[in-house]
Amino acid sequence: MNKRSHSTLASGRATQSFPRPPLPSPLRPLGGRNKAFTLIETALAMLAIGLGLLALFGLGRLGLQATKESENDARCALMADAVFETLRDYNARFVENARTNALSATWLQQWDLAYGTPKQIPFPPVANMSSSENLYLMFAPESTLAPAYDRDALSLSDWNPRYQLFRQNKYASPVAGSVNLLQFTLLIYPDGDTYSSDPRIYHTTLTNTGGL
């Protein structure tokens, strides 16, 4: 072989190209690596998702509860206003009866009769509450709950709370020589028989203006 052919072969070897291996694709796992998630990775991912969903559900529940309590506040305030306005009307009537001697009973005796005798003062109508002509205000000891609805005329689509209404003798007039001021306390249980909400407490004071 001459020198020229030897150099040609040498140059042929130098210029000969070999196929290069393909670059690793980011979508294809490298050799030696796992081709799937491990059980621990899956469990951690599920735990993170579960905690996130739990937080979302918790916030939703708190929002619903806050809305419900706001509605209960408004409803209880309306009921308390209606009940106390009825008591004030009857108080004015009792004061007038005692002043004009229309009845042989003092102002306090009239309240004692209304307090101790059933079906003396009708329960006032309240918006979105079950109403009935047979429903009366019930004065009861602190341990007794009265329904703000007639069991025979109950509407499940209306609001049906329970309540406690009781009084306290607060002041004895030196002129009249007897109790001259009554404080009435009203506790309203907005959820009725479920008792899932705290009671709302309201007070009002009635005075015998003719016996001061």
C-alpha positions in Angstrom: 0.0 0.0 0.0 1.5 3.3 -1.0 1.6 6.4 1.1 -1.2 8.1 -0.7 -3.7 5.4 -0.2 -2.7 5.1 3.5 -3.3 8.7 4.0 -6.7 8.4 2.3 -7.7 5.6 4.6 -6.5 7.6 7.6 -8.5 10.6 6.6 -11.5 8.4 6.0 -11.4 7.1 9.5 -11.1 10.6 10.8 -14.0 11.9 8.9 -16.3 8.9 9.6 -19.4 9.9 11.7 -21.0 7.7 14.3 -24.7 8.1 15.5 -25.0 10.0 18.7 -27.3 8.7 21.5 -30.6 10.7 21.8 -30.9 13.3 24.5 -33.1 12.3 27.4 -36.6 13.6 27.1 -38.2 15.5 30.1 -41.3 13.3 29.6 -39.3 10.1 29.8 -37.8 8.9 33.0 -34.0 8.4 33.1 -32.6 5.0 33.3 -32.5 3.6 36.8 -35.4 5.9 38.1 -38.9 4.7 39.2 -41.5 5.0 36.5 -44.4 5.7 39.0 -45.1 7.4 42.2 -44.3 5.5 45.4 -46.9 4.7 48.0 -45.5 7.3 50.4 -45.7 10.0 47.7 -49.3 9.1 46.9 -50.2 9.1 50.6 -48.7 12.5 51.1 -50.5 13.9 48.1 -53.8 12.5 49.3 -53.2 13.9 52.8 -52.5 17.4 51.4 -55.7 17.3 49.2 -57.7 16.0 52.1 -56.5 18.8 54.4 -57.3 21.4 51.8 -60.9 20.1 51.3 -61.4 19.8 55.0 -60.4 23.5 55.5 -62.8 24.5 52.7 -65.7 22.5 54.2 -65.0 24.0 57.6 -65.1 27.6 56.3 -68.4 26.8 54.5 -69.9 25.4 57.7 -68.8 28.4 59.7 -70.3 30.7 57.2 -73.7 28.9 57.3 -73.7 28.9 61.1 -73.0 32.6 61.2 -75.8 33.3 58.7 -78.2 31.1 60.8 -77.2 33.0 64.0 -77.8 36.3 62.4 -81.3 35.2 61.3 -82.0 34.0 64.8 -80.9 37.3 66.3 -83.3 39.2 64.1 -86.2 36.8 64.7 -85.7 36.8 68.5 -85.6 40.6 68.6 -88.9 40.8 66.7 -90.5 38.2 69.0 -89.3 40.0 72.1 -90.6 43.4 70.9 -94.0 41.8 70.2 -94.2 40.1 73.6 -93.0 43.2 75.5 -95.4 45.5 73.6 -98.3 43.2 74.6 -97.2 43.3 78.2 -97.0 47.1 78.1 -100.5 47.3 76.7 -101.9 45.1 79.5 -99.9 47.0 82.1 -101.5 50.3 80.9 -104.9 48.6 81.2 -104.2 47.4 84.7 -103.0 50.8 85.8 -106.2 52.4 84.4 -108.3 49.8 86.2 -106.6 50.4 89.5 -106.8 54.2 89.1 -110.5 54.3 88.3 -111.4 51.4 90.6 -113.0 49.6 87.7 -112.0 46.3 89.3 -111.8 45.4 93.0 -108.2 44.6 92.5 -105.0 46.5 92.7 -102.4 46.8 90.0 -100.3 44.1 91.5 -103.3 41.8 92.1 -104.2 42.1 88.5 -100.7 41.0 87.5 -100.8 38.2 90.0 -104.0 36.9 88.4 -102.5 37.2 84.9 -99.3 35.6 86.0 -100.9 32.6 87.8 -103.9 31.9 85.6 -103.5 30.2 82.2 -104.9 31.8 79.0 -105.0 35.4 80.3 -102.9 37.3 77.7 -103.0 36.2 74.0 -99.6 35.5 72.3 -99.0 38.3 69.9 -98.7 37.5 66.2 -95.1 37.5 64.9 -94.0 37.4 61.3 -93.0 34.0 59.9 -94.2 32.3 63.1 -97.0 29.8 63.5 -100.0 31.7 64.8 -103.2 30.6 66.4 -106.1 32.1 68.3 -105.6 29.5 71.0 -102.0 30.5 71.7 -101.5 32.5 75.0 -98.5 33.8 76.8 -97.3 31.4 79.5 -95.6 32.7 82.6 -93.5 29.9 84.0 -90.7 29.2 86.5 -87.1 29.3 85.1 -87.1 25.5 84.7 -90.1 25.4 82.3 -90.0 26.0 78.5 -93.1 27.0 76.7 -93.7 26.6 73.0 -94.3 29.7 70.9 -96.7 27.8 68.7 -100.0 25.8 69.0 -99.3 22.1 68.7 -102.6 21.7 66.8 -101.8 24.5 64.3 -98.1 23.9 63.8 -96.6 24.9 60.5 -93.2 23.3 59.8 -92.4 26.0 57.2 -92.5 28.7 59.9 -90.2 29.5 62.8 -91.2 27.6 65.9 -89.1 28.6 69.0 -89.6 27.9 72.7 -89.3 30.5 75.4 -89.3 31.3 79.1 -91.2 34.3 80.6 -91.0 35.1 84.2 -91.1 38.2 86.5 -89.4 39.6 89.5 -90.7 42.1 92.0 -88.2 44.9 92.0 -89.4 47.9 94.0 -91.9 48.6 96.8 -93.4 52.1 96.7 -93.5 53.8 100.1 -96.7 55.7 98.9 -98.6 52.7 97.6 -97.2 50.4 100.3 -96.7 47.5 97.9 -94.6 46.4 94.9 -94.7 49.1 92.3 -92.3 47.8 89.7 -92.0 44.5 87.9 -89.2 43.2 85.8 -90.0 40.6 83.1 -87.3 38.4 81.7 -87.8 36.6 78.3 -85.5 33.8 77.2 -86.0 32.7 73.6 -84.6 29.4 72.3 -84.6 30.0 68.6 -84.1 26.3 67.6 -87.1 25.1 69.5 -86.7 21.5 70.6 -83.2 21.0 69.2 -81.5 23.6 71.5 -78.6 23.9 69.1 -78.3 27.7 69.6 -77.8 29.6 72.8 -80.9 31.4 74.1 -81.4 35.1 73.6 -82.2 37.0 76.8 -84.3 40.2 77.0 -85.6 42.3 79.8 -88.3 44.9 80.3 -89.6 46.8 83.3 -93.3 47.7 83.9 -94.3 50.3 86.4 -97.5 51.2 88.2 -97.5 54.9 87.4 -100.6 55.5 89.4 -99.0 54.2 92.6 -95.8 56.2 92.8 
